[in-house]
Amino acid sequence: MDKRVQILQSVAILVDGNNMEISIHDFVRSNKGMLNFDTVVPKLLNGRGLNRLIYFREGKQISQKLAERLHTNYYGTVVPCYKGADIPITIEAIHLSDKVDTIILMSGDSDYIELVKHLKSRGNRVEIASFVFSTSKMLVEESDYHHVLTNEDIFIYK
């Protein structure tokens, strides 16, 4: 008898682009490091279904190559933000909370603690994906799970 359980969860991945980029640049001591979405996304999903992948980034210079790659591989989108991504991510997470089972926030920023509490109160599972050195301990404690990102999740472009 097969005792494996199939997990049918719909997942949204919301990326705080500036937060992740700063963390990666600090980690590799270079501004040429980027998240390797081809390895990170499957690891985060772990067999669950991807409903949305949205990369939020402050600033006018958003890589068109990144936007095209996210769209082609994951039907993802890149959203430019006027200032920080905290408010746009919060708004989007609340909008998505009725449409998905799990929301993965790719950020270690403690500004998201109240959002995590709110999403959990609505019945969502909330996971954090970030580097240990740049992650709020309180954010991890409030979340349901912490995906620790490592150097294996980064690539250096030339």
C-alpha positions as CSV (number, residue, x, y, z in Angstrom):
1,M,0.0,0.0,0.0
2,D,1.4,3.4,-1.0
3,K,1.3,5.7,2.0
4,R,2.6,8.9,0.3
5,V,0.3,11.9,0.6
6,Q,-0.1,14.2,-2.3
7,I,-0.2,17.9,-1.2
8,L,-2.4,20.1,-3.3
9,Q,-1.5,23.6,-2.3
10,S,-1.6,26.8,-4.4
11,V,1.4,29.0,-3.7
12,A,2.1,32.7,-4.4
13,I,5.8,33.8,-4.2
14,L,6.2,37.5,-3.6
15,V,9.8,38.8,-3.9
16,D,11.0,42.0,-2.3
17,G,13.6,42.5,-5.0
18,N,15.6,45.3,-3.4
19,N,15.8,43.4,-0.1
20,M,17.0,40.2,-1.8
21,E,19.4,42.0,-4.1
22,I,21.0,43.9,-1.2
23,S,21.3,40.6,0.8
24,I,22.9,38.8,-2.2
25,H,25.3,41.6,-2.9
26,D,26.4,41.6,0.8
27,F,26.7,37.8,0.7
28,V,28.9,37.6,-2.4
29,R,30.6,41.0,-1.9
30,S,29.7,42.0,-5.4
31,N,26.8,43.6,-7.2
32,K,26.9,40.9,-9.9
33,G,25.0,38.3,-7.9
34,M,21.4,37.4,-8.6
35,L,18.9,34.8,-7.4
36,N,18.9,31.7,-9.5
37,F,15.2,31.3,-9.9
38,D,15.6,28.1,-11.8
39,T,16.8,26.4,-8.6
40,V,15.0,28.5,-6.0
41,V,11.5,28.3,-7.3
42,P,11.3,24.4,-7.5
43,K,12.9,24.2,-4.0
44,L,10.4,26.6,-2.5
45,L,7.4,24.9,-4.2
46,N,8.5,21.3,-3.3
47,G,5.9,19.8,-5.6
48,R,3.1,22.4,-4.8
49,G,1.5,24.4,-7.5
50,L,2.6,27.9,-8.4
51,N,-0.3,30.4,-8.7
52,R,1.7,33.6,-8.9
53,L,5.3,34.8,-8.8
54,I,5.7,38.6,-8.5
55,Y,9.0,40.4,-8.2
56,F,8.6,43.9,-6.7
57,R,11.4,46.3,-7.2
58,E,11.9,50.0,-6.3
59,G,13.5,52.1,-9.0
60,K,13.3,52.7,-12.7
61,Q,16.1,50.4,-13.8
62,I,14.4,47.0,-13.8
63,S,16.1,44.3,-15.9
64,Q,14.0,43.5,-18.9
65,K,15.9,40.3,-19.2
66,L,14.8,39.3,-15.7
67,A,11.2,40.3,-16.4
68,E,11.2,38.2,-19.6
69,R,12.8,35.2,-17.9
70,L,10.3,35.3,-15.0
71,H,7.4,35.6,-17.5
72,T,8.7,32.8,-19.8
73,N,9.5,30.3,-17.1
74,Y,6.9,31.1,-14.4
75,Y,4.3,33.5,-15.9
76,G,5.8,35.8,-13.4
77,T,5.7,39.6,-13.4
78,V,8.0,42.4,-12.3
79,V,6.3,45.3,-10.6
80,P,8.1,48.6,-10.3
81,C,7.5,50.4,-6.9
82,Y,7.6,54.1,-6.3
83,K,9.4,53.7,-3.0
84,G,10.0,50.5,-1.0
85,A,8.2,47.3,-1.9
86,D,6.7,46.8,1.6
87,I,3.3,48.4,0.9
88,P,2.8,47.0,-2.6
89,I,3.7,43.5,-1.4
90,T,1.3,43.8,1.6
91,I,-1.5,44.9,-0.6
92,E,-0.9,42.1,-3.1
93,A,-0.6,39.5,-0.4
94,I,-3.9,40.5,1.1
95,H,-5.5,40.4,-2.4
96,L,-4.1,36.9,-3.0
97,S,-4.9,35.5,0.5
98,D,-8.4,34.3,-0.7
99,K,-6.9,32.7,-3.9
100,V,-3.9,30.7,-2.5
101,D,-3.2,28.4,0.4
102,T,0.4,29.5,1.0
103,I,2.2,32.8,0.5
104,I,6.0,32.8,0.4
105,L,7.6,36.1,1.1
106,M,11.1,36.4,-0.2
107,S,12.5,38.9,2.3
108,G,14.0,39.0,5.7
109,D,12.6,42.4,6.6
110,S,10.9,42.7,10.0
111,D,8.4,45.2,8.4
112,Y,6.4,42.1,7.2
113,I,5.8,40.7,10.7
114,E,2.3,42.3,10.9
115,L,1.5,41.1,7.4
116,V,2.5,37.5,8.4
117,K,0.2,37.7,11.5
118,H,-2.7,39.0,9.4
119,L,-2.3,36.4,6.6
120,K,-2.1,33.6,9.2
121,S,-5.2,34.9,10.9
122,R,-7.0,34.5,7.6
123,G,-6.0,30.9,7.3
124,N,-3.0,31.2,5.0
125,R,0.3,29.4,5.5
126,V,3.1,31.9,5.4
127,E,6.7,31.0,4.6
128,I,9.8,33.2,4.5
129,A,12.6,32.6,2.0
130,S,15.8,34.5,2.9
131,F,19.4,34.5,3.9
132,V,20.0,33.9,7.6
133,F,22.3,36.8,8.1
134,S,19.8,39.3,6.8
135,T,16.6,38.0,8.3
136,S,14.7,39.2,11.3
137,K,14.5,36.5,14.0
138,M,11.0,37.7,14.9
139,L,9.8,37.3,11.3
140,V,11.0,33.7,11.2
141,E,9.4,33.0,14.5
142,E,6.1,34.4,13.3
143,S,6.1,32.5,10.0
144,D,5.1,28.9,9.4
145,Y,8.4,27.9,7.8
146,H,11.8,29.5,6.9
147,H,13.4,28.5,3.6
148,V,17.1,29.3,4.2
149,L,18.7,30.5,1.0
150,T,22.4,29.7,0.5
151,N,25.2,30.3,-2.1
152,E,23.7,27.5,-4.1
153,D,20.7,29.8,-4.8
154,I,22.9,32.5,-6.3
155,F,24.6,32.9,-9.6
156,I,27.2,35.5,-10.6
157,Y,26.7,37.1,-14.0
158,K,29.5,38.6,-16.0
